[in-house]
């Protein structure tokens, strides 16, 4: 399960071996109100059939005023 909307990264947890990601923050955004809104995460899932094999979060950061992310 992936939540959304607060524009900032929120903690994740696991339940029964599956991730619950409350917020990934921003990936592309053009309102730089604070450093927190420049941070984002991308969730990658590896799935085989109906089984979740692996999952990872990769960090990103919006540099300058372009609104475009860079990998951290």
PQR file of N, CA, C, O and H, with PARSE charges and radii, in Angstrom:
ATOM      1  N   UNK A   1       0.846  -1.168   0.000 -0.4000 1.5000
ATOM      2  CA  UNK A   1       0.000   0.000   0.000 -0.0000 2.0000
ATOM      3  C   UNK A   1       0.892   1.231   0.000  0.5500 1.7000
ATOM      4  O   UNK A   1       1.888   1.287   0.720 -0.5500 1.4000
ATOM      5  N   UNK A   2       0.530   2.210  -0.806 -0.4000 1.5000
ATOM      6  CA  UNK A   2       1.266   3.462  -0.874 -0.0000 2.0000
ATOM      7  C   UNK A   2       0.294   4.612  -0.681  0.5500 1.7000
ATOM      8  O   UNK A   2      -0.701   4.734  -1.396 -0.5500 1.4000
ATOM      9  H   UNK A   2      -0.279   2.164  -1.391  0.4000 1.0000
ATOM     10  N   UNK A   3       0.601   5.455   0.300 -0.4000 1.5000
ATOM     11  CA  UNK A   3      -0.199   6.647   0.545 -0.0000 2.0000
ATOM     12  C   UNK A   3       0.358   7.820  -0.247  0.5500 1.7000
ATOM     13  O   UNK A   3       1.403   7.701  -0.886 -0.5500 1.4000
ATOM     14  H   UNK A   3       1.409   5.356   0.880  0.4000 1.0000
ATOM     15  N   UNK A   4      -0.335   8.950  -0.206 -0.4000 1.5000
ATOM     16  CA  UNK A   4       0.131  10.117  -0.956 -0.0000 2.0000
ATOM     17  C   UNK A   4      -0.425  11.399  -0.356  0.5500 1.7000
ATOM     18  O   UNK A   4      -1.232  11.370   0.574 -0.5500 1.4000
ATOM     19  H   UNK A   4      -1.184   9.047   0.314  0.4000 1.0000
ATOM     20  N   UNK A   5       0.014  12.504  -0.894 -0.4000 1.5000
ATOM     21  CA  UNK A   5      -0.474  13.849  -0.738 -0.0000 2.0000
ATOM     22  C   UNK A   5       0.277  14.766   0.224  0.5500 1.7000
ATOM     23  O   UNK A   5       0.301  15.961  -0.071 -0.5500 1.4000
ATOM     24  H   UNK A   5       0.669  12.527  -1.649  0.4000 1.0000
ATOM     25  N   UNK A   6       0.882  14.367   1.321 -0.4000 1.5000
ATOM     26  CA  UNK A   6       1.454  15.373   2.219 -0.0000 2.0000
ATOM     27  C   UNK A   6       2.692  16.090   1.683  0.5500 1.7000
ATOM     28  O   UNK A   6       3.169  17.026   2.325 -0.5500 1.4000
ATOM     29  H   UNK A   6       0.862  13.396   1.560  0.4000 1.0000
ATOM     30  N   UNK A   7       3.224  15.688   0.535 -0.4000 1.5000
ATOM     31  CA  UNK A   7       4.379  16.326  -0.102 -0.0000 2.0000
ATOM     32  C   UNK A   7       5.671  16.193   0.693  0.5500 1.7000
ATOM     33  O   UNK A   7       6.656  16.854   0.365 -0.5500 1.4000
ATOM     34  H   UNK A   7       2.836  14.928   0.014  0.4000 1.0000
ATOM     35  N   UNK A   8       5.696  15.378   1.703 -0.4000 1.5000
ATOM     36  CA  UNK A   8       6.923  15.084   2.456 -0.0000 2.0000
ATOM     37  C   UNK A   8       7.004  13.580   2.686  0.5500 1.7000
ATOM     38  O   UNK A   8       5.986  12.892   2.761 -0.5500 1.4000
ATOM     39  H   UNK A   8       4.896  14.840   1.970  0.4000 1.0000
ATOM     40  N   UNK A   9       8.238  13.079   2.796 -0.4000 1.5000
ATOM     41  CA  UNK A   9       8.424  11.657   3.071 -0.0000 2.0000
ATOM     42  C   UNK A   9       7.892  11.342   4.459  0.5500 1.7000
ATOM     43  O   UNK A   9       8.172  12.065   5.415 -0.5500 1.4000
ATOM     44  H   UNK A   9       9.065  13.638   2.735  0.4000 1.0000
ATOM     45  N   UNK A  10       7.138  10.282   4.568 -0.4000 1.5000
ATOM     46  CA  UNK A  10       6.683   9.790   5.865 -0.0000 2.0000
ATOM     47  C   UNK A  10       7.198   8.370   6.042  0.5500 1.7000
ATOM     48  O   UNK A  10       7.554   7.716   5.062 -0.5500 1.4000
ATOM     49  H   UNK A  10       6.910   9.695   3.791  0.4000 1.0000
ATOM     50  N   UNK A  11       7.244   7.886   7.277 -0.4000 1.5000
ATOM     51  CA  UNK A  11       7.819   6.558   7.543 -0.0000 2.0000
ATOM     52  C   UNK A  11       7.085   5.432   6.814  0.5500 1.7000
ATOM     53  O   UNK A  11       5.930   5.569   6.410 -0.5500 1.4000
ATOM     54  H   UNK A  11       6.955   8.418   8.074  0.4000 1.0000
ATOM     55  N   UNK A  12       7.794   4.322   6.661 -0.4000 1.5000
ATOM     56  CA  UNK A  12       7.185   3.117   6.121 -0.0000 2.0000
ATOM     57  C   UNK A  12       7.196   2.058   7.203  0.5500 1.7000
ATOM     58  O   UNK A  12       7.920   2.178   8.191 -0.5500 1.4000
ATOM     59  H   UNK A  12       8.732   4.210   6.988  0.4000 1.0000
ATOM     60  N   UNK A  13       6.409   1.040   7.021 -0.4000 1.5000
ATOM     61  CA  UNK A  13       6.392  -0.103   7.924 -0.0000 2.0000
ATOM     62  C   UNK A  13       6.111  -1.345   7.097  0.5500 1.7000
ATOM     63  O   UNK A  13       5.721  -1.246   5.933 -0.5500 1.4000
ATOM     64  H   UNK A  13       5.821   0.943   6.218  0.4000 1.0000
ATOM     65  N   UNK A  14       6.305  -2.489   7.682 -0.4000 1.5000
ATOM     66  CA  UNK A  14       5.954  -3.729   7.000 -0.0000 2.0000
ATOM     67  C   UNK A  14       4.914  -4.474   7.822  0.5500 1.7000
ATOM     68  O   UNK A  14       4.927  -4.452   9.053 -0.5500 1.4000
ATOM     69  H   UNK A  14       6.622  -2.569   8.627  0.4000 1.0000
ATOM     70  N   UNK A  15       4.027  -5.122   7.114 -0.4000 1.5000
ATOM     71  CA  UNK A  15       3.003  -5.938   7.749 -0.0000 2.0000
ATOM     72  C   UNK A  15       2.901  -7.221   6.934  0.5500 1.7000
ATOM     73  O   UNK A  15       2.671  -7.174   5.726 -0.5500 1.4000
ATOM     74  H   UNK A  15       4.016  -5.140   6.114  0.4000 1.0000
ATOM     75  N   UNK A  16       3.068  -8.343   7.577 -0.4000 1.5000
ATOM     76  CA  UNK A  16       3.018  -9.653   6.920 -0.0000 2.0000
ATOM     77  C   UNK A  16       4.001  -9.711   5.743  0.5500 1.7000
ATOM     78  O   UNK A  16       3.715 -10.316   4.710 -0.5500 1.4000
ATOM     79  H   UNK A  16       3.255  -8.381   8.559  0.4000 1.0000
ATOM     80  N   UNK A  17       5.165  -9.070   5.920 -0.4000 1.5000
ATOM     81  CA  UNK A  17       6.192  -9.096   4.893 -0.0000 2.0000
ATOM     82  C   UNK A  17       5.961  -8.170   3.713  0.5500 1.7000
ATOM     83  O   UNK A  17       6.694  -8.225   2.725 -0.5500 1.4000
ATOM     84  H   UNK A  17       5.398  -8.578   6.759  0.4000 1.0000
ATOM     85  N   UNK A  18       4.944  -7.317   3.810 -0.4000 1.5000
ATOM     86  CA  UNK A  18       4.624  -6.401   2.722 -0.0000 2.0000
ATOM     87  C   UNK A  18       4.774  -4.958   3.196  0.5500 1.7000
ATOM     88  O   UNK A  18       4.451  -4.643   4.341 -0.5500 1.4000
ATOM     89  H   UNK A  18       4.349  -7.272   4.613  0.4000 1.0000
ATOM     90  N   UNK A  19       5.265  -4.080   2.318 -0.4000 1.5000
ATOM     91  CA  UNK A  19       5.486  -2.695   2.726 -0.0000 2.0000
ATOM     92  C   UNK A  19       4.200  -1.883   2.778  0.5500 1.7000
ATOM     93  O   UNK A  19       3.289  -2.064   1.970 -0.5500 1.4000
ATOM     94  H   UNK A  19       5.527  -4.335   1.388  0.4000 1.0000
ATOM     95  N   UNK A  20       4.157  -0.990   3.747 -0.4000 1.5000
ATOM     96  CA  UNK A  20       3.141   0.054   3.813 -0.0000 2.0000
ATOM     97  C   UNK A  20       3.928   1.364   3.828  0.5500 1.7000
ATOM     98  O   UNK A  20       4.571   1.704   4.821 -0.5500 1.4000
ATOM     99  H   UNK A  20       4.897  -0.843   4.403  0.4000 1.0000
ATOM    100  N   UNK A  21       3.867   2.091   2.715 -0.4000 1.5000
ATOM    101  CA  UNK A  21       4.626   3.332   2.565 -0.0000 2.0000
ATOM    102  C   UNK A  21       3.615   4.478   2.669  0.5500 1.7000
ATOM    103  O   UNK A  21       2.755   4.640   1.803 -0.5500 1.4000
ATOM    104  H   UNK A  21       3.344   1.815   1.909  0.4000 1.0000
ATOM    105  N   UNK A  22       3.730   5.260   3.730 -0.4000 1.5000
ATOM    106  CA  UNK A  22       2.713   6.276   4.018 -0.0000 2.0000
ATOM    107  C   UNK A  22       2.793   7.483   3.081  0.5500 1.7000
ATOM    108  O   UNK A  22       1.757   8.055   2.742 -0.5500 1.4000
ATOM    109  H   UNK A  22       4.428   5.128   4.433  0.4000 1.0000
ATOM    110  N   UNK A  23       3.990   7.884   2.654 -0.4000 1.5000
ATOM    111  CA  UNK A  23       4.125   8.953   1.662 -0.0000 2.0000
ATOM    112  C   UNK A  23       5.524   8.918   1.067  0.5500 1.7000
ATOM    113  O   UNK A  23       6.513   8.793   1.789 -0.5500 1.4000
ATOM    114  H   UNK A  23       4.832   7.419   2.929  0.4000 1.0000
ATOM    115  N   UNK A  24       5.600   9.028  -0.251 -0.4000 1.5000
ATOM    116  CA  UNK A  24       6.877   9.043  -0.962 -0.0000 2.0000
ATOM    117  C   UNK A  24       7.436  10.450  -1.138  0.5500 1.7000
ATOM    118  O   UNK A  24       8.493  10.613  -1.747 -0.5500 1.4000
ATOM    119  H   UNK A  24       4.796   9.130  -0.838  0.4000 1.0000
ATOM    120  N   UNK A  25       6.757  11.463  -0.622 -0.4000 1.5000
ATOM    121  CA  UNK A  25       7.223  12.831  -0.809 -0.0000 2.0000
ATOM    122  C   UNK A  25       6.999  13.285  -2.241  0.5500 1.7000
ATOM    123  O   UNK A  25       6.029  12.879  -2.882 -0.5500 1.4000
ATOM    124  H   UNK A  25       5.898  11.330  -0.127  0.4000 1.0000
ATOM    125  N   UNK A  26       7.898  14.132  -2.746 -0.4000 1.5000
ATOM    126  CA  UNK A  26       7.776  14.670  -4.099 -0.0000 2.0000
ATOM    127  C   UNK A  26       8.861  14.106  -4.993  0.5500 1.7000
ATOM    128  O   UNK A  26      10.001  13.929  -4.563 -0.5500 1.4000
ATOM    129  H   UNK A  26       8.685  14.463  -2.225  0.4000 1.0000
ATOM    130  N   UNK A  27       8.510  13.826  -6.231 -0.4000 1.5000
ATOM    131  CA  UNK A  27       9.501  13.441  -7.225 -0.0000 2.0000
ATOM    132  C   UNK A  27       9.735  14.612  -8.176  0.5500 1.7000
ATOM    133  O   UNK A  27      10.882  14.978  -8.432 -0.5500 1.4000
ATOM    134  H   UNK A  27       7.584  13.970  -6.580  0.4000 1.0000
ATOM    135  N   UNK A  28       8.671  15.197  -8.696 -0.4000 1.5000
ATOM    136  CA  UNK A  28       8.737  16.416  -9.494 -0.0000 2.0000
ATOM    137  C   UNK A  28       7.774  17.401  -8.854  0.5500 1.7000
ATOM    138  O   UNK A  28       6.599  17.090  -8.657 -0.5500 1.4000
ATOM    139  H   UNK A  28       7.739  14.899  -8.488  0.4000 1.0000
ATOM    140  N   UNK A  29       8.274  18.596  -8.527 -0.4000 1.5000
ATOM    141  CA  UNK A  29       7.444  19.579  -7.820 -0.0000 2.0000
ATOM    142  C   UNK A  29       8.066  20.942  -8.028  0.5500 1.7000
ATOM    143  O   UNK A  29       9.289  21.048  -8.113 -0.5500 1.4000
ATOM    144  H   UNK A  29       9.229  18.848  -8.687  0.4000 1.0000
ATOM    145  N   UNK A  30       7.259  21.992  -8.112 -0.4000 1.5000
ATOM    146  CA  UNK A  30       7.814  23.316  -8.377 -0.0000 2.0000
ATOM    147  C   UNK A  30       7.504  24.351  -7.297  0.5500 1.7000
ATOM    148  O   UNK A  30       7.651  25.548  -7.546 -0.5500 1.4000
ATOM    149  H   UNK A  30       6.265  21.906  -8.042  0.4000 1.0000
ATOM    150  N   UNK A  31       7.083  23.932  -6.117 -0.4000 1.5000
ATOM    151  CA  UNK A  31       6.863  24.855  -5.003 -0.0000 2.0000
ATOM    152  C   UNK A  31       7.834  24.508  -3.889  0.5500 1.7000
ATOM    153  O   UNK A  31       7.561  23.622  -3.079 -0.5500 1.4000
ATOM    154  H   UNK A  31       6.964  22.960  -5.914  0.4000 1.0000
ATOM    155  N   UNK A  32       8.957  25.195  -3.843 -0.4000 1.5000
ATOM    156  CA  UNK A  32      10.024  24.884  -2.892 -0.0000 2.0000
ATOM    157  C   UNK A  32       9.838  25.676  -1.599  0.5500 1.7000
ATOM    158  O   UNK A  32      10.535  26.661  -1.355 -0.5500 1.4000
ATOM    159  H   UNK A  32       9.178  25.915  -4.501  0.4000 1.0000
ATOM    160  N   UNK A  33       8.899  25.238  -0.786 -0.4000 1.5000
ATOM    161  CA  UNK A  33       8.602  25.932   0.462 -0.0000 2.0000
ATOM    162  C   UNK A  33       9.614  25.603   1.557  0.5500 1.7000
ATOM    163  O   UNK A  33       9.882  26.438   2.420 -0.5500 1.4000
ATOM    164  H   UNK A  33       8.332  24.439  -0.984  0.4000 1.0000
ATOM    165  N   UNK A  34      10.174  24.406   1.532 -0.4000 1.5000
ATOM    166  CA  UNK A  34      11.162  23.995   2.534 -0.0000 2.0000
ATOM    167  C   UNK A  34      12.019  22.880   1.948  0.5500 1.7000
ATOM    168  O   UNK A  34      11.720  22.339   0.883 -0.5500 1.4000
ATOM    169  H   UNK A  34       9.957  23.727   0.831  0.4000 1.0000
ATOM    170  N   UNK A  35      13.086  22.548   2.663 -0.4000 1.5000
ATOM    171  CA  UNK A  35      13.971  21.471   2.218 -0.0000 2.0000
ATOM    172  C   UNK A  35      13.233  20.129   2.184  0.5500 1.7000
ATOM    173  O   UNK A  35      13.532  19.280   1.344 -0.5500 1.4000
ATOM    174  H   UNK A  35      13.329  22.987   3.528  0.4000 1.0000
ATOM    175  N   UNK A  36      12.277  19.935   3.085 -0.4000 1.5000
ATOM    176  CA  UNK A  36      11.529  18.670   3.146 -0.0000 2.0000
ATOM    177  C   UNK A  36      10.772  18.370   1.863  0.5500 1.7000
ATOM    178  O   UNK A  36      10.676  17.209   1.465 -0.5500 1.4000
ATOM    179  H   UNK A  36      12.033  20.625   3.767  0.4000 1.0000
ATOM    180  N   UNK A  37      10.230  19.398   1.201 -0.4000 1.5000
ATOM    181  CA  UNK A  37       9.450  19.158  -0.023 -0.0000 2.0000
ATOM    182  C   UNK A  37      10.351  18.872  -1.223  0.5500 1.7000
ATOM    183  O   UNK A  37       9.853  18.465  -2.273 -0.5500 1.4000
ATOM    184  H   UNK A  37      10.309  20.341   1.524  0.4000 1.0000
ATOM    185  N   UNK A  38      11.655  19.074  -1.097 -0.4000 1.5000
ATOM    186  CA  UNK A  38      12.604  18.747  -2.161 -0.0000 2.0000
ATOM    187  C   UNK A  38      12.981  17.262  -2.152  0.5500 1.7000
ATOM    188  O   UNK A  38      13.543  16.758  -3.125 -0.5500 1.4000
ATOM    189  H   UNK A  38      12.059  19.405  -0.245  0.4000 1.0000
ATOM    190  N   UNK A  39      12.677  16.572  -1.067 -0.4000 1.5000
ATOM    191  CA  UNK A  39      13.055  15.161  -0.919 -0.0000 2.0000
ATOM    192  C   UNK A  39      11.917  14.249  -1.387  0.5500 1.7000
ATOM    193  O   UNK A  39      10.740  14.533  -1.167 -0.5500 1.4000
ATOM    194  H   UNK A  39      12.220  16.981  -0.277  0.4000 1.0000
ATOM    195  N   UNK A  40      12.295  13.165  -2.029 -0.4000 1.5000
ATOM    196  CA  UNK A  40      11.311  12.196  -2.463 -0.0000 2.0000
ATOM    197  C   UNK A  40      11.906  10.801  -2.476  0.5500 1.7000
ATOM    198  O   UNK A  40      13.113  10.622  -2.308 -0.5500 1.4000
ATOM    199  H   UNK A  40      13.252  12.934  -2.208  0.4000 1.0000
ATOM    200  N   UNK A  41      11.057   9.832  -2.675 -0.4000 1.5000
ATOM    201  CA  UNK A  41      11.483   8.441  -2.790 -0.0000 2.0000
ATOM    202  C   UNK A  41      10.731   7.792  -3.943  0.5500 1.7000
ATOM    203  O   UNK A  41       9.601   8.166  -4.258 -0.5500 1.4000
ATOM    204  H   UNK A  41      10.077   9.977  -2.811  0.4000 1.0000
ATOM    205  N   UNK A  42      11.369   6.824  -4.558 -0.4000 1.5000
ATOM    206  CA  UNK A  42      10.737   6.028  -5.605 -0.0000 2.0000
ATOM    207  C   UNK A  42      10.691   4.596  -5.093  0.5500 1.7000
ATOM    208  O   UNK A  42      11.711   4.054  -4.669 -0.5500 1.4000
ATOM    209  H   UNK A  42      12.287   6.520  -4.302  0.4000 1.0000
ATOM    210  N   UNK A  43       9.539   3.994  -5.131 -0.4000 1.5000
ATOM    211  CA  UNK A  43       9.340   2.625  -4.676 -0.0000 2.0000
ATOM    212  C   UNK A  43       9.468   1.676  -5.857  0.5500 1.7000
ATOM    213  O   UNK A  43       8.784   1.827  -6.869 -0.5500 1.4000
ATOM    214  H   UNK A  43       8.710   4.435  -5.476  0.4000 1.0000
ATOM    215  N   UNK A  44      10.351   0.702  -5.715 -0.4000 1.5000
ATOM    216  CA  UNK A  44      10.525  -0.327  -6.743 -0.0000 2.0000
ATOM    217  C   UNK A  44      10.095  -1.669  -6.164  0.5500 1.7000
ATOM    218  O   UNK A  44      10.582  -2.081  -5.111 -0.5500 1.4000
ATOM    219  H   UNK A  44      10.907   0.580  -4.893  0.4000 1.0000
ATOM    220  N   UNK A  45       9.193  -2.341  -6.847 -0.4000 1.5000
ATOM    221  CA  UNK A  45       8.715  -3.655  -6.418 -0.0000 2.0000
ATOM    222  C   UNK A  45       9.167  -4.714  -7.412  0.5500 1.7000
ATOM    223  O   UNK A  45       9.108  -4.506  -8.624 -0.5500 1.4000
ATOM    224  H   UNK A  45       8.798  -2.007  -7.702  0.4000 1.0000
ATOM    225  N   UNK A  46       9.616  -5.841  -6.896 -0.4000 1.5000
ATOM    226  CA  UNK A  46       9.900  -6.999  -7.732 -0.0000 2.0000
ATOM    227  C   UNK A  46       8.824  -8.033  -7.412  0.5500 1.7000
ATOM    228  O   UNK A  46       8.719  -8.518  -6.285 -0.5500 1.4000
ATOM    229  H   UNK A  46       9.664  -6.010  -5.912  0.4000 1.0000
ATOM    230  N   UNK A  47       8.036  -8.355  -8.421 -0.4000 1.5000
ATOM    231  CA  UNK A  47       6.878  -9.238  -8.232 -0.0000 2.0000
ATOM    232  C   UNK A  47       7.000 -10.415  -9.196  0.5500 1.7000
ATOM    233  O   UNK A  47       7.376 -10.254 -10.357 -0.5500 1.4000
ATOM    234  H   UNK A  47       8.121  -7.962  -9.336  0.4000 1.0000
ATOM    235  N   UNK A  48       6.677 -11.589  -8.691 -0.4000 1.5000
ATOM    236  CA  UNK A  48       6.634 -12.780  -9.526 -0.0000 2.0000
ATOM    237  C   UNK A  48       5.260 -13.409  -9.338  0.5500 1.7000
ATOM    238  O   UNK A  48       4.935 -13.928  -8.270 -0.5500 1.4000
ATOM    239  H   UNK A  48       6.372 -11.720  -7.747  0.4000 1.0000
ATOM    240  N   UNK A  49       4.462 -13.351 -10.399 -0.4000 1.5000
ATOM    241  CA  UNK A  49       3.078 -13.799 -10.261 -0.0000 2.0000
ATOM    242  C   UNK A  49       2.361 -12.883  -9.275  0.5500 1.7000
ATOM    243  O   UNK A  49       2.303 -11.671  -9.478 -0.5500 1.4000
ATOM    244  H   UNK A  49       4.726 -12.929 -11.267  0.4000 1.0000
ATOM    245  N   UNK A  50       1.818 -13.461  -8.214 -0.4000 1.5000
ATOM    246  CA  UNK A  50       1.155 -12.676  -7.173 -0.0000 2.0000
ATOM    247  C   UNK A  50       2.034 -12.494  -5.941  0.5500 1.7000
ATOM    248  O   UNK A  50       1.574 -11.971  -4.926 -0.5500 1.4000
ATOM    249  H   UNK A  50       1.865 -14.447  -8.049  0.4000 1.0000
ATOM    250  N   UNK A  51       3.290 -12.917  -6.020 -0.4000 1.5000
ATOM    251  CA  UNK A  51       4.182 -12.885  -4.862 -0.0000 2.0000
ATOM    252  C   UNK A  51       5.156 -11.710  -4.938  0.5500 1.7000
ATOM    253  O   UNK A  51       5.805 -11.493  -5.961 -0.5500 1.4000
ATOM    254  H   UNK A  51       3.664 -13.341  -6.845  0.4000 1.0000
ATOM    255  N   UNK A  52       5.247 -10.960  -3.848 -0.4000 1.5000
ATOM    256  CA  UNK A  52       6.221  -9.887  -3.729 -0.0000 2.0000
ATOM    257  C   UNK A  52       7.569 -10.510  -3.373  0.5500 1.7000
ATOM    258  O   UNK A  52       7.710 -11.142  -2.326 -0.5500 1.4000
ATOM    259  H   UNK A  52       4.719 -11.136  -3.017  0.4000 1.0000
ATOM    260  N   UNK A  53       8.550 -10.331  -4.241 -0.4000 1.5000
ATOM    261  CA  UNK A  53       9.876 -10.910  -4.053 -0.0000 2.0000
ATOM    262  C   UNK A  53      10.776  -9.958  -3.278  0.5500 1.7000
ATOM    263  O   UNK A  53      11.489 -10.376  -2.366 -0.5500 1.4000
ATOM    264  H   UNK A  53       8.436  -9.817  -5.092  0.4000 1.0000
ATOM    265  N   UNK A  54      10.744  -8.658  -3.647 -0.4000 1.5000
ATOM    266  CA  UNK A  54      11.625  -7.675  -3.020 -0.0000 2.0000
ATOM    267  C   UNK A  54      11.035  -6.282  -3.214  0.5500 1.7000
ATOM    268  O   UNK A  54      10.208  -6.069  -4.101 -0.5500 1.4000
ATOM    269  H   UNK A  54      10.164  -8.319  -4.389  0.4000 1.0000
ATOM    270  N   UNK A  55      11.462  -5.345  -2.387 -0.4000 1.5000
ATOM    271  CA  UNK A  55      11.073  -3.951  -2.564 -0.0000 2.0000
ATOM    272  C   UNK A  55      12.185  -3.052  -2.056  0.5500 1.7000
ATOM    273  O   UNK A  55      12.918  -3.404  -1.132 -0.5500 1.4000
ATOM    274  H   UNK A  55      12.134  -5.518  -1.666  0.4000 1.0000
ATOM    275  N   UNK A  56      12.300  -1.879  -2.679 -0.4000 1.5000
ATOM    276  CA  UNK A  56      13.355  -0.930  -2.330 -0.0000 2.0000
ATOM    277  C   UNK A  56      12.820   0.490  -2.455  0.5500 1.7000
ATOM    278  O   UNK A  56      11.938   0.768  -3.267 -0.5500 1.4000
ATOM    279  H   UNK A  56      11.704  -1.592  -3.430  0.4000 1.0000
ATOM    280  N   UNK A  57      13.368   1.380  -1.638 -0.4000 1.5000
ATOM    281  CA  UNK A  57      13.104   2.801  -1.757 -0.0000 2.0000
ATOM    282  C   UNK A  57      14.388   3.483  -2.206  0.5500 1.7000
ATOM    283  O   UNK A  57      15.450   3.257  -1.625 -0.5500 1.4000
ATOM    284  H   UNK A  57      14.085   1.154  -0.979  0.4000 1.0000
ATOM    285  N   UNK A  58      14.295   4.323  -3.247 -0.4000 1.5000
ATOM    286  CA  UNK A  58      15.458   5.063  -3.726 -0.0000 2.0000
ATOM    287  C   UNK A  58      15.194   6.552  -3.501  0.5500 1.7000
ATOM    288  O   UNK A  58      14.124   7.059  -3.838 -0.5500 1.4000
ATOM    289  H   UNK A  58      13.433   4.507  -3.719  0.4000 1.0000
ATOM    290  N   UNK A  59      16.163   7.234  -2.940 -0.4000 1.5000
ATOM    291  CA  UNK A  59      16.033   8.640  -2.579 -0.0000 2.0000
ATOM    292  C   UNK A  59      16.268   9.556  -3.781  0.5500 1.7000
ATOM    293  O   UNK A  59      17.126   9.286  -4.621 -0.5500 1.4000
ATOM    294  H   UNK A  59      17.032   6.822  -2.666  0.4000 1.0000
ATOM    295  N   UNK A  60      15.496  10.641  -3.849 -0.4000 1.5000
ATOM    296  CA  UNK A  60      15.713  11.683  -4.849 -0.0000 2.0000
ATOM    297  C   UNK A  60      15.664  13.043  -4.159  0.5500 1.7000
ATOM    298  O   UNK A  60      15.176  13.169  -3.036 -0.5500 1.4000
ATOM    299  H   UNK A  60      14.799  10.860  -3.166  0.4000 1.0000
ATOM    300  N   UNK A  61      16.182  14.058  -4.854 -0.4000 1.5000
ATOM    301  CA  UNK A  61      16.212  15.415  -4.309 -0.0000 2.0000
ATOM    302  C   UNK A  61      16.039  16.385  -5.469  0.5500 1.7000
ATOM    303  O   UNK A  61      16.697  16.248  -6.500 -0.5500 1.4000
ATOM    304  H   UNK A  61      16.580  13.955  -5.766  0.4000 1.0000
ATOM    305  N   UNK A  62      15.152  17.370  -5.301 -0.4000 1.5000
ATOM    306  CA  UNK A  62      14.915  18.375  -6.328 -0.0000 2.0000
ATOM    307  C   UNK A  62      15.945  19.484  -6.155  0.5500 1.7000
ATOM    308  O   UNK A  62      15.986  20.151  -5.121 -0.5500 1.4000
ATOM    309  H   UNK A  62      14.618  17.481  -4.463  0.4000 1.0000
ATOM    310  N   UNK A  63      16.777  19.674  -7.178 -0.4000 1.5000
ATOM    311  CA  UNK A  63      17.878  20.629  -7.130 -0.0000 2.0000
ATOM    312  C   UNK A  63      17.462  21.945  -7.777  0.5500 1.7000
ATOM    313  O   UNK A  63      16.814  21.944  -8.824 -0.5500 1.4000
ATOM    314  H   UNK A  63      16.744  19.132  -8.018  0.4000 1.0000
ATOM    315  N   UNK A  64      17.826  23.059  -7.167 -0.4000 1.5000
ATOM    316  CA  UNK A  64      17.532  24.370  -7.741 -0.0000 2.0000
ATOM    317  C   UNK A  64      16.038  24.624  -7.824  0.5500 1.7000
ATOM    318  O   UNK A  64      15.261  24.074  -7.043 -0.5500 1.4000
ATOM    319  H   UNK A  64      18.352  23.060  -6.316  0.4000 1.0000
ATOM    320  N   UNK A  65      15.642  25.454  -8.769 -0.4000 1.5000
ATOM    321  CA  UNK A  65      14.218  25.810  -8.942 -0.0000 2.0000
ATOM    322  C   UNK A  65      13.611  25.165 -10.185  0.5500 1.7000
ATOM    323  O   UNK A  65      12.529  25.559 -10.622 -0.5500 1.4000
ATOM    324  H   UNK A  65      16.273  25.900  -9.403  0.4000 1.0000
ATOM    325  N   UNK A  66      14.297  24.182 -10.754 -0.4000 1.5000
ATOM    326  CA  UNK A  66      13.815  23.550 -11.986 -0.0000 2.0000
ATOM    327  C   UNK A  66      12.622  22.625 -11.752  0.5500 1.7000
ATOM    328  O   UNK A  66      11.854  22.350 -12.674 -0.5500 1.4000
ATOM    329  H   UNK A  66      15.176  23.862 -10.399  0.4000 1.0000
ATOM    330  N   UNK A  67      12.471  22.146 -10.515 -0.4000 1.5000
ATOM    331  CA  UNK A  67      11.403  21.190 -10.226 -0.0000 2.0000
ATOM    332  C   UNK A  67      11.750  19.765 -10.606  0.5500 1.7000
ATOM    333  O   UNK A  67      10.929  18.862 -10.451 -0.5500 1.4000
ATOM    334  H   UNK A  67      13.095  22.370  -9.766  0.4000 1.0000
ATOM    335  N   UNK A  68      12.974  19.553 -11.109 -0.4000 1.5000
ATOM    336  CA  UNK A  68      13.376  18.226 -11.586 -0.0000 2.0000
ATOM    337  C   UNK A  68      14.267  17.526 -10.555  0.5500 1.7000
ATOM    338  O   UNK A  68      15.100  18.166  -9.914 -0.5500 1.4000
ATOM    339  H   UNK A  68      13.641  20.286 -11.236  0.4000 1.0000
ATOM    340  N   UNK A  69      14.090  16.216 -10.400 -0.4000 1.5000
ATOM    341  CA  UNK A  69      14.827  15.470  -9.371 -0.0000 2.0000
ATOM    342  C   UNK A  69      16.210  15.018  -9.839  0.5500 1.7000
ATOM    343  O   UNK A  69      16.500  14.934 -11.033 -0.5500 1.4000
ATOM    344  H   UNK A  69      13.413  15.695 -10.921  0.4000 1.0000
ATOM    345  N   UNK A  70      17.036  14.734  -8.853 -0.4000 1.5000
ATOM    346  CA  UNK A  70      18.325  14.068  -9.043 -0.0000 2.0000
ATOM    347  C   UNK A  70      18.364  12.909  -8.048  0.5500 1.7000
ATOM    348  O   UNK A  70      17.802  13.015  -6.958 -0.5500 1.4000
ATOM    349  H   UNK A  70      16.801  14.802  -7.883  0.4000 1.0000
ATOM    350  N   UNK A  71      19.011  11.822  -8.404 -0.4000 1.5000
ATOM    351  CA  UNK A  71      19.152  10.698  -7.475 -0.0000 2.0000
ATOM    352  C   UNK A  71      20.157  11.071  -6.373  0.5500 1.7000
ATOM    353  O   UNK A  71      21.164  11.728  -6.634 -0.5500 1.4000
ATOM    354  H   UNK A  71      19.467  11.736  -9.290  0.4000 1.0000
ATOM    355  N   UNK A  72      19.872  10.653  -5.181 -0.4000 1.5000
ATOM    356  CA  UNK A  72      20.771  10.887  -4.033 -0.0000 2.0000
ATOM    357  C   UNK A  72      21.670   9.684  -3.892  0.5500 1.7000
ATOM    358  O   UNK A  72      22.513   9.645  -2.996 -0.5500 1.4000
ATOM    359  H   UNK A  72      19.054  10.119  -4.970  0.4000 1.0000
TER
END
